[in-house]
Amino acid sequence: MAYEIERKFLVANDGWRAAASGSSRLRDGLIARFGSGKVRVRLDGDRGLLTVKGPRVGLRRAEYEYEIPAVEAEEMLRTLADGPIVEKTRFRVPHGSLTWEVDVHEGILAGLGPVSA
Amino acid sequence: MAYEIERKFLVANDGWRAAASGSSRLRDGLIARFGSGKVRVRLDGDRGLLTVKGPRVGLRRAEYEYEIPAVEAEEMLRTLADGPIVEKTRFRVPHGSLTWEVDVHEGILAGLGPVSA
């Protein structure tokens, strides 16, 4: 099990784009919530992922993520996801020894400024 | 993805025990419900399983089951499961070309008669 510590920021402008080293197309669907935890299915390009995120405790939460067949992830997104599918492109922006992930939303959240996590 | 069609029966007596060909110790915990669907984590002996069961439609429901590290299944059972852990021994009872699964409950459901599914 890993812990997730996620901090989100709103980027000020598009200056990060020139530094991006790559990107992934993500499609996320919520299967279920439990307290402040959730179960999410994701298509990351041609990879399927099923993720259980535990309740937040302070800044962090337990995260259990498993690769699953993409065809099954797509099927769960289509038939089981609760609410809209979140579609975004995640850009990787190396910075020193770390990598920023900059999400540009489409679909239901299009128009939201890019958010880096 | 598989479909689950589950029918449960209450057994009349212990006559099935002599015909059992094997058994597994199961520990099940509910992670989350969504409508009539659910996300379950299971320890089946030394195998961990994470299962998404879709809503029931008539007699059947979609079922997505993935093997996960047993240590993570045990951790989710301990830290994330909602409500009591269901502990049971599942006996396999071959009958013609089919196999009955006879569950004998312990723990919170101990005292319930064995149920075959």
gemmi code that builds the backbone of each chain (N, CA, C; Angstrom):
import gemmi

chains = {
    "A": [
        ("MET", (0.841, -1.196, 0.000), (0.000, 0.000, 0.000), (0.875, 1.245, 0.000)),
        ("ALA", (0.415, 2.229, -0.734), (1.115, 3.505, -0.766), (0.261, 4.538, -0.036)),
        ("TYR", (0.889, 5.619, 0.335), (0.133, 6.764, 0.804), (0.130, 7.824, -0.281)),
        ("GLU", (-0.996, 8.467, -0.449), (-1.073, 9.592, -1.362), (-1.067, 10.874, -0.543)),
        ("ILE", (-0.176, 11.772, -0.905), (-0.220, 13.127, -0.349), (-0.340, 14.051, -1.551)),
        ("GLU", (-1.515, 14.614, -1.714), (-1.780, 15.374, -2.929), (-2.016, 16.830, -2.569)),
        ("ARG", (-1.325, 17.706, -3.222), (-1.579, 19.139, -3.075), (-1.871, 19.689, -4.452)),
        ("LYS", (-2.909, 20.465, -4.539), (-3.298, 21.000, -5.843), (-3.075, 22.504, -5.886)),
        ("PHE", (-2.652, 22.963, -7.036), (-2.417, 24.390, -7.247), (-3.035, 24.784, -8.581)),
        ("LEU", (-3.435, 26.020, -8.665), (-3.918, 26.539, -9.942), (-2.735, 27.229, -10.609)),
        ("VAL", (-2.464, 26.862, -11.861), (-1.286, 27.469, -12.495), (-1.619, 28.886, -12.962)),
        ("ALA", (-0.598, 29.718, -13.008), (-0.805, 31.133, -13.305), (-0.918, 31.393, -14.806)),
        ("ASN", (-0.219, 30.577, -15.589), (-0.244, 30.807, -17.036), (0.216, 29.532, -17.751)),
        ("ASP", (0.450, 29.619, -19.033), (0.794, 28.429, -19.814), (2.304, 28.213, -19.944)),
        ("GLY", (3.071, 28.915, -19.135), (4.528, 28.830, -19.247), (5.084, 27.426, -19.064)),
        ("TRP", (4.344, 26.569, -18.336), (4.808, 25.217, -18.061), (4.838, 24.336, -19.314)),
        ("ARG", (4.054, 24.694, -20.319), (3.870, 23.778, -21.456), (5.174, 23.472, -22.171)),
        ("ALA", (6.029, 24.472, -22.277), (7.290, 24.271, -23.003), (8.180, 23.270, -22.278)),
        ("ALA", (7.970, 23.119, -20.946), (8.832, 22.239, -20.161), (8.260, 20.828, -20.013)),
        ("ALA", (7.056, 20.590, -20.545), (6.420, 19.280, -20.372), (7.214, 18.209, -21.118)),
        ("SER", (7.421, 17.071, -20.434), (8.202, 15.999, -21.046), (7.315, 14.911, -21.628)),
        ("GLY", (6.019, 14.975, -21.373), (5.123, 13.946, -21.886), (3.739, 14.155, -21.322)),
        ("SER", (2.795, 13.367, -21.799), (1.432, 13.517, -21.302), (0.672, 12.207, -21.439)),
        ("SER", (-0.422, 12.086, -20.676), (-1.305, 10.930, -20.748), (-2.735, 11.415, -20.809)),
        ("ARG", (-3.551, 10.701, -21.551), (-4.980, 10.978, -21.570), (-5.641, 10.135, -20.486)),
        ("LEU", (-6.332, 10.775, -19.572), (-6.969, 10.057, -18.471), (-8.481, 10.166, -18.570)),
        ("ARG", (-9.157, 9.068, -18.279), (-10.620, 9.090, -18.127), (-10.934, 8.441, -16.780)),
        ("ASP", (-11.492, 9.220, -15.875), (-11.727, 8.759, -14.504), (-13.219, 8.655, -14.221)),
        ("GLY", (-13.614, 7.593, -13.570), (-14.997, 7.458, -13.133), (-15.047, 7.026, -11.683)),
        ("LEU", (-15.988, 7.578, -10.945), (-16.159, 7.212, -9.544), (-17.102, 6.012, -9.465)),
        ("ILE", (-16.640, 4.946, -8.847), (-17.516, 3.782, -8.665), (-18.324, 3.936, -7.386)),
        ("ALA", (-17.663, 4.324, -6.315), (-18.375, 4.439, -5.039), (-17.587, 5.329, -4.087)),
        ("ARG", (-18.313, 5.973, -3.212), (-17.692, 6.694, -2.100), (-17.965, 5.936, -0.810)),
        ("PHE", (-17.044, 6.047, 0.140), (-17.307, 5.546, 1.495), (-16.641, 6.521, 2.447)),
        ("GLY", (-17.461, 7.229, 3.211), (-16.914, 8.298, 4.036), (-16.162, 9.252, 3.134)),
        ("SER", (-14.919, 9.601, 3.492), (-14.131, 10.443, 2.596), (-13.231, 9.593, 1.692)),
        ("GLY", (-13.447, 8.279, 1.688), (-12.723, 7.403, 0.770), (-13.508, 7.218, -0.520)),
        ("LYS", (-12.853, 6.618, -1.500), (-13.564, 6.367, -2.751), (-12.914, 5.226, -3.528)),
        ("VAL", (-13.691, 4.682, -4.442), (-13.199, 3.663, -5.364), (-13.320, 4.252, -6.764)),
        ("ARG", (-12.207, 4.282, -7.477), (-12.173, 4.943, -8.775), (-11.685, 3.984, -9.845)),
        ("VAL", (-12.235, 4.089, -11.029), (-11.692, 3.363, -12.178), (-11.132, 4.389, -13.149)),
        ("ARG", (-9.985, 4.052, -13.742), (-9.295, 5.002, -14.625), (-8.824, 4.294, -15.885)),
        ("LEU", (-8.972, 4.973, -16.994), (-8.270, 4.585, -18.220), (-7.139, 5.587, -18.406)),
        ("ASP", (-5.909, 5.097, -18.398), (-4.731, 5.941, -18.580), (-4.115, 5.489, -19.902)),
        ("GLY", (-4.502, 6.159, -20.989), (-4.107, 5.666, -22.306), (-4.728, 4.300, -22.496)),
        ("ASP", (-3.910, 3.276, -22.665), (-4.463, 1.930, -22.851), (-4.286, 1.062, -21.611)),
        ("ARG", (-4.073, 1.702, -20.464), (-3.996, 0.959, -19.189), (-5.265, 1.193, -18.386)),
        ("GLY", (-5.775, 0.127, -17.811), (-6.892, 0.255, -16.888), (-6.381, 0.208, -15.459)),
        ("LEU", (-6.991, 0.983, -14.571), (-6.578, 1.018, -13.167), (-7.805, 1.056, -12.265)),
        ("LEU", (-7.764, 0.243, -11.238), (-8.812, 0.265, -10.216), (-8.145, 0.701, -8.923)),
        ("THR", (-8.688, 1.721, -8.289), (-8.009, 2.337, -7.153), (-8.960, 2.498, -5.977)),
        ("VAL", (-8.506, 2.053, -4.824), (-9.229, 2.290, -3.574), (-8.446, 3.344, -2.809)),
        ("LYS", (-9.083, 4.467, -2.529), (-8.443, 5.525, -1.749), (-9.131, 5.592, -0.391)),
        ("GLY", (-8.356, 5.446, 0.640), (-8.910, 5.484, 1.986), (-9.278, 6.892, 2.397)),
        ("PRO", (-9.887, 7.013, 3.557), (-10.250, 8.346, 4.055), (-8.998, 9.201, 4.255)),
        ("ARG", (-9.163, 10.487, 4.055), (-8.072, 11.405, 4.322), (-7.796, 11.469, 5.821)),
        ("VAL", (-6.519, 11.419, 6.166), (-6.096, 11.629, 7.551), (-5.032, 12.707, 7.489)),
        ("GLY", (-5.424, 13.919, 7.847), (-4.511, 15.042, 7.662), (-4.293, 15.253, 6.178)),
        ("LEU", (-3.039, 15.276, 5.774), (-2.724, 15.522, 4.360), (-2.696, 14.246, 3.546)),
        ("ARG", (-2.743, 13.087, 4.195), (-2.506, 11.886, 3.413), (-3.649, 10.888, 3.504)),
        ("ARG", (-3.657, 9.975, 2.587), (-4.639, 8.901, 2.569), (-3.970, 7.649, 2.014)),
        ("ALA", (-4.463, 6.490, 2.475), (-3.974, 5.229, 1.925), (-4.486, 5.084, 0.503)),
        ("GLU", (-3.669, 4.523, -0.361), (-4.092, 4.319, -1.735), (-3.648, 2.940, -2.205)),
        ("TYR", (-4.603, 2.185, -2.728), (-4.333, 0.857, -3.277), (-4.719, 0.882, -4.745)),
        ("GLU", (-3.743, 0.725, -5.605), (-4.035, 0.843, -7.035), (-3.609, -0.423, -7.760)),
        ("TYR", (-4.499, -0.926, -8.621), (-4.238, -2.177, -9.322), (-4.499, -2.015, -10.807)),
        ("GLU", (-3.604, -2.551, -11.594), (-3.824, -2.539, -13.039), (-4.847, -3.619, -13.394)),
        ("ILE", (-5.780, -3.253, -14.236), (-6.826, -4.187, -14.662), (-6.919, -4.103, -16.186)),
        ("PRO", (-7.559, -5.091, -16.819), (-7.678, -5.018, -18.281), (-8.395, -3.730, -18.712)),
        ("ALA", (-7.823, -3.069, -19.720), (-8.398, -1.799, -20.166), (-9.843, -1.971, -20.609)),
        ("VAL", (-10.141, -3.104, -21.223), (-11.503, -3.306, -21.717), (-12.492, -3.353, -20.546)),
        ("GLU", (-12.040, -3.855, -19.406), (-12.917, -3.890, -18.236), (-13.034, -2.511, -17.593)),
        ("ALA", (-11.933, -1.769, -17.594), (-12.002, -0.392, -17.079), (-12.976, 0.429, -17.923)),
        ("GLU", (-12.896, 0.275, -19.234), (-13.784, 1.022, -20.128), (-15.241, 0.627, -19.879)),
        ("GLU", (-15.456, -0.656, -19.643), (-16.816, -1.151, -19.399), (-17.356, -0.602, -18.080)),
        ("MET", (-16.510, -0.582, -17.054), (-16.959, -0.020, -15.765), (-17.243, 1.469, -15.900)),
        ("LEU", (-16.385, 2.183, -16.648), (-16.641, 3.614, -16.868), (-18.005, 3.812, -17.522)),
        ("ARG", (-18.315, 2.915, -18.458), (-19.542, 3.088, -19.235), (-20.779, 2.663, -18.455)),
        ("THR", (-20.634, 1.634, -17.609), (-21.844, 1.050, -17.026), (-21.985, 1.275, -15.515)),
        ("LEU", (-20.877, 1.507, -14.801), (-20.971, 1.571, -13.335), (-20.631, 2.935, -12.751)),
        ("ALA", (-19.947, 3.786, -13.524), (-19.466, 5.031, -12.925), (-20.638, 5.902, -12.479)),
        ("ASP", (-20.448, 6.484, -11.328), (-21.466, 7.326, -10.711), (-21.161, 8.778, -11.073)),
        ("GLY", (-22.003, 9.368, -11.890), (-21.767, 10.754, -12.279), (-20.902, 10.821, -13.522)),
        ("PRO", (-20.539, 12.027, -13.904), (-19.818, 12.217, -15.158), (-18.403, 11.652, -15.113)),
        ("ILE", (-17.928, 11.249, -16.287), (-16.538, 10.816, -16.431), (-15.669, 12.073, -16.513)),
        ("VAL", (-14.608, 12.094, -15.732), (-13.678, 13.226, -15.781), (-12.601, 12.915, -16.818)),
        ("GLU", (-12.526, 13.761, -17.830), (-11.540, 13.555, -18.891), (-10.497, 14.651, -18.802)),
        ("LYS", (-9.250, 14.246, -18.802), (-8.188, 15.250, -18.687), (-6.912, 14.726, -19.323)),
        ("THR", (-6.063, 15.638, -19.661), (-4.720, 15.280, -20.115), (-3.754, 15.671, -19.011)),
        ("ARG", (-2.974, 14.720, -18.592), (-1.996, 14.967, -17.522), (-0.612, 15.128, -18.147)),
        ("PHE", (-0.057, 16.319, -18.011), (1.280, 16.599, -18.524), (2.294, 16.427, -17.412)),
        ("ARG", (3.406, 15.824, -17.753), (4.501, 15.691, -16.784), (5.514, 16.806, -17.047)),
        ("VAL", (5.814, 17.531, -15.967), (6.720, 18.678, -16.091), (7.850, 18.509, -15.079)),
        ("PRO", (8.998, 17.983, -15.531), (10.121, 17.788, -14.603), (10.602, 19.133, -14.058)),
        ("HIS", (10.937, 19.120, -12.775), (11.432, 20.348, -12.147), (12.397, 19.916, -11.060)),
        ("GLY", (13.672, 20.081, -11.310), (14.674, 19.601, -10.357), (14.524, 18.097, -10.225)),
        ("SER", (14.480, 17.581, -9.007), (14.383, 16.138, -8.812), (12.930, 15.670, -8.761)),
        ("LEU", (11.998, 16.597, -8.898), (10.574, 16.239, -8.818), (9.914, 16.384, -10.177)),
        ("THR", (8.681, 15.907, -10.262), (7.908, 16.072, -11.492), (6.541, 16.643, -11.135)),
        ("TRP", (6.215, 17.798, -11.678), (4.862, 18.306, -11.545), (3.953, 17.553, -12.501)),
        ("GLU", (2.716, 17.327, -12.048), (1.707, 16.798, -12.961), (0.686, 17.908, -13.180)),
        ("VAL", (0.544, 18.318, -14.409), (-0.372, 19.401, -14.737), (-1.561, 18.812, -15.492)),
        ("ASP", (-2.744, 18.935, -14.898), (-3.939, 18.352, -15.499), (-4.710, 19.416, -16.266)),
        ("VAL", (-4.998, 19.128, -17.506), (-5.841, 20.017, -18.312), (-7.157, 19.290, -18.554)),
        ("HIS", (-8.231, 19.877, -18.015), (-9.523, 19.193, -18.061), (-10.254, 19.412, -19.367)),
        ("GLU", (-10.991, 18.383, -19.737), (-11.879, 18.464, -20.895), (-13.248, 17.994, -20.444)),
        ("GLY", (-14.119, 17.757, -21.406), (-15.423, 17.186, -21.093), (-16.121, 18.041, -20.063)),
        ("ILE", (-16.631, 17.379, -19.027), (-17.517, 18.033, -18.067), (-16.832, 19.196, -17.353)),
        ("LEU", (-15.500, 19.121, -17.202), (-14.790, 20.173, -16.472), (-14.047, 21.120, -17.413)),
        ("ALA", (-14.293, 21.028, -18.727), (-13.602, 21.907, -19.675), (-13.835, 23.356, -19.284)),
        ("GLY", (-12.825, 24.169, -19.440), (-12.977, 25.569, -19.072), (-12.345, 25.850, -17.729)),
        ("LEU", (-12.235, 24.804, -16.913), (-11.471, 24.959, -15.673), (-10.016, 25.165, -16.055)),
        ("GLY", (-9.380, 26.074, -15.380), (-7.963, 26.288, -15.668), (-7.181, 25.027, -15.363)),
        ("PRO", (-6.026, 24.863, -15.975), (-5.191, 23.698, -15.661), (-4.784, 23.723, -14.194)),
        ("VAL", (-4.730, 22.565, -13.629), (-4.405, 22.432, -12.214), (-3.187, 21.538, -12.100)),
        ("SER", (-2.222, 21.940, -11.352), (-1.062, 21.071, -11.164), (-1.150, 20.417, -9.807)),
        ("ALA", (-0.746, 19.167, -9.769), (-0.888, 18.386, -8.541), (0.461, 17.854, -8.131)),
    ],
    "B": [
        ("MET", (-15.005, -9.385, -18.131), (-16.028, -9.292, -17.078), (-16.878, -10.555, -17.086)),
        ("ALA", (-17.230, -10.999, -15.907), (-18.108, -12.162, -15.772), (-19.447, -11.683, -15.242)),
        ("TYR", (-20.448, -12.518, -15.407), (-21.703, -12.264, -14.720), (-21.823, -13.246, -13.569)),
        ("GLU", (-22.337, -12.754, -12.476), (-22.620, -13.624, -11.353), (-24.119, -13.892, -11.309)),
        ("ILE", (-24.474, -15.154, -11.258), (-25.868, -15.525, -10.998), (-25.825, -16.396, -9.751)),
        ("GLU", (-26.279, -15.841, -8.646), (-26.116, -16.520, -7.364), (-27.490, -16.881, -6.811)),
        ("ARG", (-27.652, -18.114, -6.465), (-28.876, -18.519, -5.770), (-28.458, -19.166, -4.461)),
        ("LYS", (-29.126, -18.782, -3.411), (-28.752, -19.296, -2.094), (-29.845, -20.206, -1.562)),
        ("PHE", (-29.431, -21.253, -0.900), (-30.358, -22.196, -0.293), (-29.885, -22.488, 1.126)),
        ("LEU", (-30.805, -22.803, 1.969), (-30.462, -23.235, 3.320), (-30.427, -24.764, 3.307)),
        ("VAL", (-29.321, -25.336, 3.762), (-29.250, -26.799, 3.694), (-30.061, -27.416, 4.822)),
        ("ALA", (-30.548, -28.616, 4.543), (-31.478, -29.257, 5.478), (-30.748, -29.946, 6.621)),
        ("ASN", (-29.544, -30.442, 6.331), (-28.803, -31.165, 7.360), (-27.330, -31.214, 6.971)),
        ("ASP", (-26.547, -32.012, 7.676), (-25.103, -32.051, 7.435), (-24.679, -33.144, 6.460)),
        ("GLY", (-25.630, -33.743, 5.773), (-25.334, -34.857, 4.869), (-24.315, -34.526, 3.785)),
        ("TRP", (-24.209, -33.219, 3.436), (-23.290, -32.814, 2.367), (-21.829, -32.955, 2.779)),
        ("ARG", (-21.565, -32.956, 4.085), (-20.159, -32.885, 4.527), (-19.325, -34.051, 4.021)),
        ("ALA", (-19.926, -35.219, 3.976), (-19.170, -36.401, 3.556), (-18.758, -36.298, 2.091)),
        ("ALA", (-19.483, -35.490, 1.315), (-19.220, -35.384, -0.124), (-18.306, -34.203, -0.462)),
        ("ALA", (-17.924, -33.416, 0.546), (-17.104, -32.223, 0.260), (-15.722, -32.635, -0.229)),
        ("SER", (-15.262, -31.972, -1.280), (-13.958, -32.326, -1.849), (-12.855, -31.375, -1.399)),
        ("GLY", (-13.226, -30.307, -0.715), (-12.212, -29.351, -0.267), (-12.893, -28.152, 0.349)),
        ("SER", (-12.091, -27.255, 0.902), (-12.685, -26.073, 1.529), (-11.687, -24.919, 1.523)),
        ("SER", (-12.198, -23.716, 1.674), (-11.376, -22.513, 1.780), (-11.884, -21.670, 2.933)),
        ("ARG", (-10.935, -21.025, 3.596), (-11.301, -20.071, 4.652), (-11.435, -18.698, 4.003)),
        ("LEU", (-12.589, -18.083, 4.134), (-12.816, -16.768, 3.528), (-13.020, -15.711, 4.602)),
        ("ARG", (-12.443, -14.536, 4.371), (-12.730, -13.369, 5.208), (-13.119, -12.238, 4.267)),
        ("ASP", (-14.354, -11.802, 4.365), (-14.900, -10.795, 3.448), (-15.177, -9.492, 4.179)),
        ("GLY", (-14.834, -8.400, 3.540), (-15.179, -7.083, 4.089), (-15.772, -6.213, 2.995)),
        ("LEU", (-16.768, -5.442, 3.360), (-17.395, -4.522, 2.421), (-16.638, -3.197, 2.454)),
        ("ILE", (-16.167, -2.771, 1.292), (-15.489, -1.469, 1.226), (-16.514, -0.367, 0.988)),
        ("ALA", (-17.415, -0.589, 0.059), (-18.402, 0.453, -0.254), (-19.586, -0.167, -0.962)),
        ("ARG", (-20.738, 0.462, -0.803), (-21.919, 0.127, -1.595), (-22.172, 1.244, -2.574)),
        ("PHE", (-22.756, 0.919, -3.715), (-23.258, 1.949, -4.629), (-24.523, 1.394, -5.250)),
        ("GLY", (-25.649, 2.002, -4.914), (-26.929, 1.429, -5.324), (-26.998, 0.004, -4.794)),
        ("SER", (-27.332, -0.943, -5.657), (-27.318, -2.342, -5.223), (-25.988, -3.012, -5.597)),
        ("GLY", (-25.014, -2.230, -6.014), (-23.681, -2.767, -6.277), (-22.810, -2.646, -5.046)),
        ("LYS", (-21.639, -3.277, -5.094), (-20.737, -3.163, -3.944), (-19.309, -3.453, -4.347)),
        ("VAL", (-18.407, -2.998, -3.510), (-16.984, -3.281, -3.669), (-16.558, -4.075, -2.435)),
        ("ARG", (-16.003, -5.251, -2.687), (-15.680, -6.150, -1.586), (-14.218, -6.534, -1.630)),
        ("VAL", (-13.622, -6.689, -0.475), (-12.271, -7.246, -0.404), (-12.369, -8.590, 0.316)),
        ("ARG", (-11.601, -9.559, -0.173), (-11.681, -10.921, 0.367), (-10.289, -11.484, 0.561)),
        ("LEU", (-10.123, -12.190, 1.660), (-8.965, -13.071, 1.823), (-9.468, -14.498, 1.664)),
        ("ASP", (-8.961, -15.186, 0.655), (-9.349, -16.575, 0.391), (-8.089, -17.395, 0.635)),
        ("GLY", (-7.960, -17.909, 1.877), (-6.702, -18.550, 2.246), (-5.602, -17.510, 2.169)),
        ("ASP", (-4.628, -17.714, 1.315), (-3.541, -16.732, 1.199), (-3.661, -15.905, -0.088)),
        ("ARG", (-4.828, -15.871, -0.674), (-5.063, -15.021, -1.856), (-5.912, -13.828, -1.465)),
        ("GLY", (-5.523, -12.650, -1.963), (-6.352, -11.461, -1.785), (-7.150, -11.212, -3.041)),
        ("LEU", (-8.377, -10.750, -2.877), (-9.246, -10.468, -4.027), (-9.989, -9.159, -3.804)),
        ("LEU", (-10.021, -8.344, -4.841), (-10.805, -7.107, -4.821), (-11.882, -7.259, -5.892)),
        ("THR", (-13.127, -7.074, -5.491), (-14.237, -7.386, -6.386), (-15.211, -6.230, -6.465)),
        ("VAL", (-15.543, -5.857, -7.690), (-16.608, -4.874, -7.926), (-17.804, -5.650, -8.459)),
        ("LYS", (-18.905, -5.569, -7.748), (-20.136, -6.231, -8.188), (-21.124, -5.159, -8.592)),
        ("GLY", (-21.591, -5.236, -9.832), (-22.538, -4.246, -10.315), (-23.922, -4.445, -9.724)),
        ("PRO", (-24.828, -3.529, -10.029), (-26.197, -3.671, -9.532), (-26.832, -4.952, -10.072)),
        ("ARG", (-27.715, -5.519, -9.295), (-28.459, -6.685, -9.759), (-29.403, -6.272, -10.870)),
        ("VAL", (-29.438, -7.077, -11.921), (-30.426, -6.895, -12.984), (-31.082, -8.252, -13.144)),
        ("GLY", (-32.302, -8.381, -12.616), (-32.937, -9.694, -12.587), (-32.123, -10.607, -11.687)),
        ("LEU", (-31.728, -11.755, -12.214), (-30.984, -12.720, -11.407), (-29.482, -12.484, -11.443)),
        ("ARG", (-29.020, -11.611, -12.349), (-27.582, -11.551, -12.512), (-27.004, -10.165, -12.266)),
        ("ARG", (-25.739, -10.113, -12.085), (-25.013, -8.859, -11.896), (-23.624, -9.014, -12.521)),
        ("ALA", (-23.097, -7.904, -13.003), (-21.724, -7.910, -13.517), (-20.771, -8.069, -12.342)),
        ("GLU", (-19.695, -8.787, -12.547), (-18.714, -8.977, -11.489), (-17.309, -8.848, -12.065)),
        ("TYR", (-16.518, -8.001, -11.451), (-15.124, -7.801, -11.845), (-14.267, -8.164, -10.646)),
        ("GLU", (-13.491, -9.203, -10.792), (-12.705, -9.665, -9.639), (-11.223, -9.698, -9.995)),
        ("TYR", (-10.401, -9.158, -9.099), (-8.970, -9.058, -9.366), (-8.180, -9.578, -8.172)),
        ("GLU", (-7.154, -10.348, -8.476), (-6.279, -10.823, -7.403), (-5.347, -9.685, -6.989)),
        ("ILE", (-5.216, -9.498, -5.721), (-4.354, -8.438, -5.185), (-3.461, -9.058, -4.111)),
        ("PRO", (-2.382, -8.381, -3.737), (-1.519, -8.958, -2.691), (-2.308, -9.217, -1.399)),
        ("ALA", (-2.121, -10.399, -0.843), (-2.871, -10.769, 0.357), (-2.621, -9.769, 1.489)),
        ("VAL", (-1.402, -9.259, 1.577), (-1.082, -8.341, 2.664), (-1.904, -7.056, 2.528)),
        ("GLU", (-2.199, -6.663, 1.301), (-3.018, -5.464, 1.100), (-4.493, -5.756, 1.355)),
        ("ALA", (-4.933, -6.964, 0.985), (-6.316, -7.332, 1.289), (-6.521, -7.348, 2.806)),
        ("GLU", (-5.563, -7.902, 3.517), (-5.660, -7.982, 4.979), (-5.697, -6.572, 5.579)),
        ("GLU", (-4.891, -5.693, 5.003), (-4.823, -4.310, 5.496), (-6.144, -3.583, 5.241)),
        ("MET", (-6.709, -3.782, 4.056), (-8.011, -3.152, 3.773), (-9.103, -3.708, 4.686)),
        ("LEU", (-9.058, -5.026, 4.927), (-10.036, -5.616, 5.848), (-9.926, -4.961, 7.223)),
        ("ARG", (-8.692, -4.690, 7.619), (-8.470, -4.177, 8.974), (-8.793, -2.687, 9.078)),
        ("THR", (-8.532, -1.943, 7.993), (-8.608, -0.478, 8.128), (-9.753, 0.169, 7.354)),
        ("LEU", (-10.248, -0.471, 6.302), (-11.240, 0.200, 5.456), (-12.614, -0.460, 5.456)),
        ("ALA", (-12.699, -1.721, 5.869), (-13.973, -2.424, 5.726), (-15.056, -1.747, 6.553)),
        ("ASP", (-16.211, -1.669, 5.966), (-17.361, -1.025, 6.581), (-18.201, -2.116, 7.240)),
        ("GLY", (-18.251, -2.104, 8.555), (-19.030, -3.131, 9.240), (-18.186, -4.349, 9.522)),
        ("PRO", (-18.826, -5.377, 10.053), (-18.074, -6.551, 10.495), (-17.506, -7.349, 9.331)),
        ("ILE", (-16.398, -8.026, 9.597), (-15.819, -8.950, 8.632), (-16.625, -10.249, 8.676)),
        ("VAL", (-17.007, -10.742, 7.515), (-17.732, -12.010, 7.451), (-16.710, -13.128, 7.297)),
        ("GLU", (-16.695, -14.011, 8.255), (-15.753, -15.133, 8.215), (-16.516, -16.416, 7.979)),
        ("LYS", (-16.080, -17.160, 6.997), (-16.782, -18.404, 6.701), (-15.835, -19.401, 6.070)),
        ("THR", (-16.228, -20.657, 6.155), (-15.508, -21.699, 5.432), (-16.401, -22.144, 4.287)),
        ("ARG", (-15.841, -22.107, 3.100), (-16.594, -22.493, 1.902), (-16.165, -23.906, 1.501)),
        ("PHE", (-17.090, -24.822, 1.585), (-16.814, -26.213, 1.193), (-17.271, -26.430, -0.250)),
        ("ARG", (-16.467, -27.134, -0.997), (-16.857, -27.499, -2.364), (-17.426, -28.921, -2.357)),
        ("VAL", (-18.630, -29.028, -2.915), (-19.324, -30.314, -2.921), (-19.699, -30.648, -4.368)),
        ("PRO", (-18.885, -31.471, -5.048), (-19.197, -31.830, -6.436), (-20.523, -32.590, -6.496)),
        ("HIS", (-21.279, -32.299, -7.536), (-22.558, -32.980, -7.720), (-22.816, -33.036, -9.216)),
        ("GLY", (-22.651, -34.212, -9.797), (-22.763, -34.331, -11.252), (-21.702, -33.441, -11.890)),
        ("SER", (-22.098, -32.637, -12.841), (-21.136, -31.780, -13.542), (-20.975, -30.429, -12.856)),
        ("LEU", (-21.698, -30.216, -11.774), (-21.634, -28.924, -11.082), (-20.959, -29.084, -9.728)),
        ("THR", (-20.684, -27.947, -9.097), (-20.123, -27.973, -7.749), (-20.939, -27.043, -6.860)),
        ("TRP", (-21.492, -27.582, -5.797), (-22.131, -26.736, -4.799), (-21.053, -26.089, -3.937)),
        ("GLU", (-21.319, -24.852, -3.551), (-20.453, -24.226, -2.562), (-21.280, -24.059, -1.296)),
        ("VAL", (-20.826, -24.691, -0.253), (-21.560, -24.651, 1.013), (-20.776, -23.795, 1.997)),
        ("ASP", (-21.382, -22.694, 2.419), (-20.700, -21.756, 3.314), (-21.114, -22.003, 4.755)),
        ("VAL", (-20.137, -22.175, 5.599), (-20.402, -22.314, 7.032), (-19.847, -21.066, 7.715)),
        ("HIS", (-20.749, -20.289, 8.300), (-20.355, -18.998, 8.857), (-19.783, -19.121, 10.254)),
        ("GLU", (-18.844, -18.217, 10.509), (-18.265, -18.088, 11.844), (-18.355, -16.626, 12.230)),
        ("GLY", (-17.645, -16.263, 13.271), (-17.575, -14.862, 13.644), (-18.965, -14.290, 13.832)),
        ("ILE", (-19.180, -13.133, 13.210), (-20.395, -12.370, 13.454), (-21.652, -13.132, 13.062)),
        ("LEU", (-21.546, -14.045, 12.093), (-22.725, -14.770, 11.639), (-22.764, -16.207, 12.167)),
        ("ALA", (-21.877, -16.528, 13.098), (-21.855, -17.883, 13.639), (-23.233, -18.230, 14.176)),
        ("GLY", (-23.631, -19.477, 14.000), (-24.946, -19.869, 14.482), (-25.943, -19.879, 13.352)),
        ("LEU", (-25.673, -19.101, 12.292), (-26.507, -19.236, 11.103), (-26.257, -20.617, 10.525)),
        ("GLY", (-27.274, -21.248, 10.078), (-27.097, -22.555, 9.463), (-26.240, -22.419, 8.228)),
        ("PRO", (-25.581, -23.480, 7.833), (-24.805, -23.426, 6.607), (-25.704, -23.103, 5.423)),
        ("VAL", (-25.182, -22.338, 4.521), (-25.934, -21.918, 3.355), (-25.168, -22.364, 2.125)),
        ("SER", (-25.847, -22.990, 1.213), (-25.165, -23.353, -0.025), (-25.535, -22.386, -1.120)),
        ("ALA", (-24.578, -22.067, -1.958), (-24.814, -21.062, -2.978), (-24.480, -21.665, -4.334)),
    ],
}
model = gemmi.Model(1)
for chain_id, residues in chains.items():
    chain = gemmi.Chain(chain_id)
    for i, (resn, *xyz) in enumerate(residues, 1):
        res = gemmi.Residue()
        res.name, res.seqid = resn, gemmi.SeqId(i, " ")
        for name, pos in zip(("N", "CA", "C"), xyz):
            atom = gemmi.Atom()
            atom.name, atom.element = name, gemmi.Element(name[0])
            atom.pos, atom.b_iso = gemmi.Position(*pos), 0.0
            res.add_atom(atom)
        chain.add_residue(res)
    model.add_chain(chain)
structure = gemmi.Structure()
structure.add_model(model)
structure.setup_entities()
